[in-house]
Amino acid sequence: MSTQVAVSDTVFPSLDPAREALSRVDAELTLASEPTAEGILEVAADADALLVTYGQINADVIAGLNNCKAIGRFGIGTDNIDIGAAAEKGIVVTYAPVYCLDEVSDHAMALLLSVARKIPYANKLVADGRWEMPAVVPIARLRGNTLGLLGLGNIPQQIVGKAQAFGMNVIAADPYCPDEVFQRLNVAKVGFDGLLARSDYISVHAPLTPETEKMFNMDAFKKMKNTAFLINTARGPLVDTADLAAALDAGEIAGAGLDVLPSEPPAADDPIVGRDDVVLTPHTGFYSEDALLDLQTTVASDVAAVLAGEEPKYPVKPR
């Protein structure tokens, strides 16, 4: 009898790379009709493993998994999975912490350059028939400015060299990152308030937890330079976008580049949408064809390893 692997939801054009990686355990993949708790359990209740992208795998869903040995999350974050509930049931959770380091770090720099040089706004003016350099000033020189990184994990470590290549000074706030990493990368270690006060640009790279949710709120924006820009390619709820819009209106900061939002897609009347001082991209920072292949292969291979009685390469440790 073949191994049954349920799939809660997918963004991939094809699941063939995952199917190939799972072929060594003779897996048969079944996609849920919809990523609701009922839809997921309809295919996953008796499955040997579950693959998930954005589906919410909460304690109730996990309680309904009767035979599951592994949950593989197609992504870096695991905030949509109740890791503690899975651990209590003996289910191994795996993820892909290194699959899109180039893509997200490139995207963060692209957003930084876009807001710094006001490229989308300038393009809009030209499209409207306005070839007017004075309309886009002021623009500051990047060299000598300070980029502050909230978090110094795998992705922001990739950003460091890219920013330094533009002559930027890099500082970071990350209480969990070893001092040796700061020293090796020539990055100054600061606290959160120091990051807010000193940075000309802040790029967010923190996990979403109860402690980090809405950590970029009006109080934080008031501590930033009024010439500073915020970049977020991590998790949308880290930024209170209502406060961000209000802070921009009040001149507390100069602009933002966001690839993620608290609610995706945003409502038509969301105050952060349609602003000349905000650049938005639709959660595309992770994307490239190469990254998607890496993602499927990494996660499915780890799930296959668990099902074969082996140790996975990238298990998620319960907090």
C-alpha positions in Angstrom: 0.0 0.0 0.0 1.3 3.4 -1.0 2.2 6.1 1.6 -0.5 8.8 1.8 0.6 12.4 1.8 -2.0 15.2 2.0 -1.5 18.7 0.7 -3.5 21.4 2.3 -2.8 24.1 -0.3 -0.3 25.0 -3.0 1.1 28.0 -4.9 3.1 25.8 -7.3 2.3 25.3 -11.0 3.0 21.6 -10.4 3.7 19.3 -7.4 5.9 17.1 -9.5 9.2 18.0 -7.8 7.6 17.2 -4.4 6.2 14.0 -5.9 9.6 13.0 -7.2 11.3 13.7 -3.8 8.7 11.5 -2.1 8.9 8.7 -4.6 11.4 6.8 -2.5 8.6 6.1 0.1 6.1 5.4 -2.7 4.0 8.4 -1.8 0.6 9.3 -3.3 -0.2 13.1 -3.0 -3.8 14.3 -2.5 -4.6 18.0 -2.6 -7.4 19.3 -0.3 -10.4 20.8 -2.2 -10.1 24.0 0.0 -7.6 25.0 2.7 -10.2 25.1 5.5 -9.9 22.9 8.6 -12.7 20.6 7.2 -11.1 20.5 3.7 -7.7 19.7 5.1 -8.9 17.0 7.4 -10.9 15.4 4.6 -7.7 14.4 2.9 -5.3 14.5 5.9 -7.1 12.7 8.7 -5.6 9.3 8.0 -2.6 10.5 5.9 1.0 9.6 6.8 2.2 13.2 6.3 0.9 16.7 5.5 2.4 19.3 3.2 1.3 22.9 3.8 1.9 26.4 2.4 -0.5 28.9 3.8 -3.1 26.6 5.3 -3.7 27.1 9.1 -2.6 24.0 10.9 -3.9 24.8 14.3 -4.3 22.6 17.4 -7.8 21.5 16.2 -6.5 20.4 12.8 -3.6 18.6 14.4 -5.9 16.8 16.9 -7.7 15.4 13.8 -4.6 13.9 12.3 -4.7 10.2 13.2 -1.7 8.8 11.5 0.5 11.8 10.7 4.2 11.5 11.2 5.5 14.7 9.5 4.2 18.1 8.5 6.3 19.9 5.9 5.8 23.6 5.6 6.7 25.1 2.1 8.4 28.2 3.4 10.7 29.8 6.0 8.2 30.8 8.7 6.1 28.4 10.6 3.6 30.7 12.3 0.7 29.0 10.6 1.4 25.7 12.3 0.9 25.0 16.1 4.4 23.6 16.7 3.7 22.7 20.3 0.6 20.8 19.5 2.4 18.9 16.8 5.3 18.0 19.1 2.9 16.8 21.8 1.5 14.4 19.2 4.9 13.2 18.1 4.7 14.9 14.7 7.9 16.2 13.2 7.6 19.6 11.5 10.0 20.5 8.8 10.6 23.7 6.8 13.0 25.3 4.3 15.0 28.0 6.1 17.5 28.5 3.3 15.6 28.2 0.1 15.1 31.8 -1.0 18.0 33.7 0.6 19.0 35.3 -2.7 15.5 36.2 -3.7 14.4 37.9 -0.5 17.7 39.7 0.1 17.7 40.9 -3.5 14.0 42.0 -3.1 14.7 43.9 0.1 17.6 45.8 -1.6 15.3 46.4 -4.7 12.7 47.9 -2.4 15.3 50.0 -0.6 16.7 51.3 -3.9 13.2 52.0 -5.2 12.2 54.1 -2.2 15.6 55.7 -1.9 15.7 56.8 -5.5 11.9 57.3 -5.8 11.9 55.2 -8.9 8.2 54.1 -9.0 7.1 57.7 -8.2 9.3 59.1 -10.9 8.1 56.5 -13.4 4.5 57.5 -12.6 5.3 61.2 -13.2 6.9 60.4 -16.6 3.9 58.2 -17.6 1.7 61.2 -16.7 3.7 63.4 -19.1 5.8 65.1 -16.3 9.5 65.1 -17.1 10.3 67.0 -13.9 13.4 66.4 -11.8 12.4 68.9 -9.1 9.2 66.9 -8.5 11.1 64.0 -7.0 13.6 65.8 -4.8 15.0 65.5 -2.2 17.0 62.3 -2.7 19.8 61.4 -0.4 23.0 59.6 -1.3 23.2 56.0 -0.2 26.9 55.9 0.6 27.5 56.7 4.2 23.9 56.1 5.2 23.0 53.5 7.8 21.0 50.4 7.1 19.5 48.8 10.2 18.5 45.2 10.1 15.9 43.9 12.6 17.2 40.3 12.8 20.5 38.9 11.6 19.5 35.4 10.4 20.1 33.8 7.1 18.4 36.4 4.8 19.7 39.6 6.5 23.2 38.1 6.5 22.9 38.0 2.7 21.8 41.7 2.7 24.8 42.9 4.6 27.3 42.5 1.8 24.9 43.9 -0.8 24.3 47.0 1.3 28.0 47.4 2.1 28.7 47.3 -1.7 26.7 50.5 -2.0 28.8 52.0 0.8 26.2 51.8 3.5 27.0 51.2 7.1 25.1 48.2 8.6 23.8 47.8 12.1 21.5 45.1 13.4 19.4 44.2 16.4 19.2 40.5 17.1 19.6 39.3 20.7 19.7 35.6 19.5 22.5 36.0 16.9 26.1 35.2 18.2 28.5 38.1 18.5 30.9 36.3 16.2 28.4 36.7 13.3 28.3 40.5 13.9 32.1 40.7 14.0 32.6 38.5 10.9 30.2 40.6 8.9 31.4 44.0 10.2 27.9 44.8 11.6 27.4 46.9 14.7 25.2 45.3 17.3 22.4 47.5 18.8 19.2 47.3 20.7 15.8 47.9 19.1 15.7 51.6 20.3 19.2 52.1 19.0 18.2 50.6 15.6 15.2 53.0 15.4 17.2 56.1 16.3 20.3 55.5 14.2 19.0 53.9 10.9 18.3 55.8 7.7 16.7 52.6 6.4 15.3 49.7 8.4 14.8 46.3 6.9 12.6 43.9 8.9 13.6 40.2 9.2 12.0 38.9 12.3 9.6 36.0 12.9 6.0 36.7 13.7 5.4 36.0 17.4 3.1 37.6 20.1 6.1 39.7 21.1 7.0 41.0 17.6 3.4 41.5 16.2 2.9 45.2 15.5 6.3 46.1 16.9 6.5 48.7 14.2 3.8 51.0 15.5 3.4 54.7 16.1 5.7 54.6 19.1 8.4 53.0 17.0 7.9 55.4 14.1 8.3 58.4 16.4 11.7 57.1 17.5 12.9 56.9 13.8 14.4 59.7 11.9 11.8 61.7 9.9 14.0 61.0 6.8 14.1 57.2 7.4 12.5 54.5 5.3 11.0 51.1 6.4 11.4 47.9 4.3 9.4 44.8 5.2 9.9 41.5 3.4 9.3 39.3 6.5 5.7 39.1 7.9 3.0 41.6 7.3 1.7 41.8 10.9 5.1 43.0 12.2 4.0 46.4 11.0 0.9 48.3 12.1 0.1 49.7 8.6 -2.6 52.0 10.0 0.0 53.5 12.2 2.4 53.6 9.3 0.0 55.6 7.2 -0.6 58.0 10.0 3.2 58.3 10.7 3.8 59.1 7.0 1.0 61.7 7.0 2.6 63.3 10.1 6.1 63.3 8.7 7.4 60.9 11.3 9.2 58.8 8.6 9.8 59.4 4.9 8.5 56.3 3.2 8.2 52.5 3.1 8.7 49.5 0.8 6.5 46.6 1.7 6.3 43.1 0.2 4.0 41.8 2.9 0.9 43.2 4.6 -1.2 42.2 7.6 -4.1 41.3 5.3 -3.3 40.0 1.8 -4.7 41.2 -0.5 -5.3 44.6 1.2 -8.8 46.1 1.3 -9.6 48.7 -1.4 -9.7 51.4 1.2 -6.5 50.3 3.0 -4.7 53.6 3.8 -1.3 52.2 2.9 -2.4 51.5 -0.7 -2.0 54.1 -3.5 0.5 56.3 -1.7 3.4 57.9 -3.6 5.6 57.4 -0.5 5.0 53.7 -0.3 6.1 51.0 -2.7 4.1 47.8 -2.6 4.8 44.4 -4.1 2.3 41.4 -3.8 4.4 39.1 -1.6 6.8 38.2 -4.4 10.0 38.5 -2.5 10.5 34.8 -2.2 9.8 34.1 -5.8 11.9 32.7 -8.6 11.5 29.5 -10.6 14.7 28.3 -9.1 13.6 29.1 -5.6 10.3 27.2 -6.0 12.1 24.1 -7.2 14.5 24.3 -4.2 11.5 24.8 -1.8 9.5 21.8 -3.0 12.6 19.5 -3.1 13.9 20.6 0.3 10.6 20.2 2.2 9.4 17.0 0.4 12.9 15.4 0.9 12.7 16.0 4.6 9.2 14.6 4.9 10.4 11.6 3.0 13.3 11.2 5.4 10.9 11.2 8.4 8.6 8.7 6.7 11.7 6.5 6.1 12.7 6.6 9.7 15.6 9.0 9.2 16.5 12.4 10.7 15.3 15.4 8.6 17.8 18.1 7.6 15.6 21.0 8.7 13.3 20.1 11.7 11.5 22.9 13.5 12.3 22.8 17.2 9.4 23.5 19.6 9.8 26.8 21.4 
